[in-house]
Amino acid sequence: MLTNSLFQRGVFVLFLLHRGFSAEQVALLQTLLYLVSGLAELPTGIIADRIGRRAGIVIGQLLIAGCLLGQVAFADYGVFVALFIVQGVGMACVSGSDTALLYDLLVRRGATAGYVKIRSRFTMLGTVTSGAAIVLGGQLQQISWGVVYAGSAACLVLAVVVLMSRVPEIRGADAVDEQHGDATAWRAMLRVATPALVTLVVVSGLMHATLTPFIIFTQKTLSDQGAGTALVSVVISVGFFAGGLTPLLADRANRRIGYRVIVPLSLLTLALALGLSGLGLVWVRIAAFLALVGIPEITAVIVDNVFNEAVPSRHRASLLSMITFVESALIGVGYLVLGALMDGLGSSAGMGTYAAVPLLACLLWLPVLFRRARVTTEIEKPADQKAS
């Protein structure tokens, strides 16, 4: 909850525009952020497996906090480029380490069958907190941008204090569910990388490459329609609340429908949301955003469980970081593409055209859906059997 108390999240695009940067420059910063994060995923994942998942999270949070303070202290675009690079490294330190730590804590308790339910609550608490922080951030901006960014940095530092005092450390060598003695993460990756799993990684990356830029650039489209900073923060916040509450349905959806069907449904939902946003009607855009933005979050929790089941504990942080690398690279490219489309075609037409991305991902998933290809190297069981 402290980690997600980022008051600038709902209005940071407006902050960058306030600094005098163009939409293309903002898109380039976001692309750089996710590309650097993706490139740093593998080394930071290996470090987390060696020195500990908790240590990786601590390093990452402190780096991000420092970058947030730097963004309000400087206005030069070159400095922002450097800060976003460091922030990307910080994100990579946290990514993979957090879910690996959570999953292995459940391994120690023999409770991995309940991972989807617990992960959905984990996501809900973080996302709802993020939504509340966004609303507060829009109000704090009336005081100054410095208060918004300094408050976020303070919450990250406090999160580190709580983590160090309340959560035990787990390293890759502490793994207790190891079934294969792979010496390196690369060998483990080659063993578990079935064609269906690779397809799922790419499709999941395209889903995130659609959802994340869609959420962020909704700030700009609403602003272009004349909405003020406070109203934009409220709309984005409600979207985050929706994205936080819908994952509570993930466990039921996983048992009744399964990830094979949930994946294409989420992709079609994203395509519909982008298509409705392309109509250029502000209230239709807001309604589509609020109604549909939460559905892919259900899929993200379910797919995350599939990834954790597919990889061994000894290299869990490393292998999850490899997966996140693909997702981060696709998100970075997605920011660049959507930013260019919005600059070239306008906010509405650019959003509508970008609906081709989730439709492409849906087409890639259809062979796995109809052939029922195995995603993991283990014999897959129905979700209700796993829970039992």
Protein Blocks (a to p, Z undefined) as FASTA:
>chain_A
ZZmmcfklmmmmmmmmmnopafklmmmmmmmmmmmmmmmmmmmmmmmmmnopklmmmmmm
mmmmmmmmmmmmpmbfklmmmmmmmmmmmmmmmnojlmmmmmmmmmmnopmmmmmmmmmm
mmmmmmmmmmmmmmmmmmmmmmomklmmmmmmmmmmmmmmmmmmmpccddfklpckbfbf
cfbfklmmmmmmcfklmmmmmmmmmmmmmmmmmmmmmmmmmmmnopafklmmmmmmmmmm
mmmmmmmmmmmmmmmnopmlmmmmmmmmmmmmmmmmmnopaklmmmmmmmmmmmmmmmmm
mmmmmmmmmpcfklmmmmmmmmmmmmmmmmmmmmmmmmmmmmmnojklmmmmmmmmmmmm
mmmmmmmmmnopafbfbdcddfklmmZZ
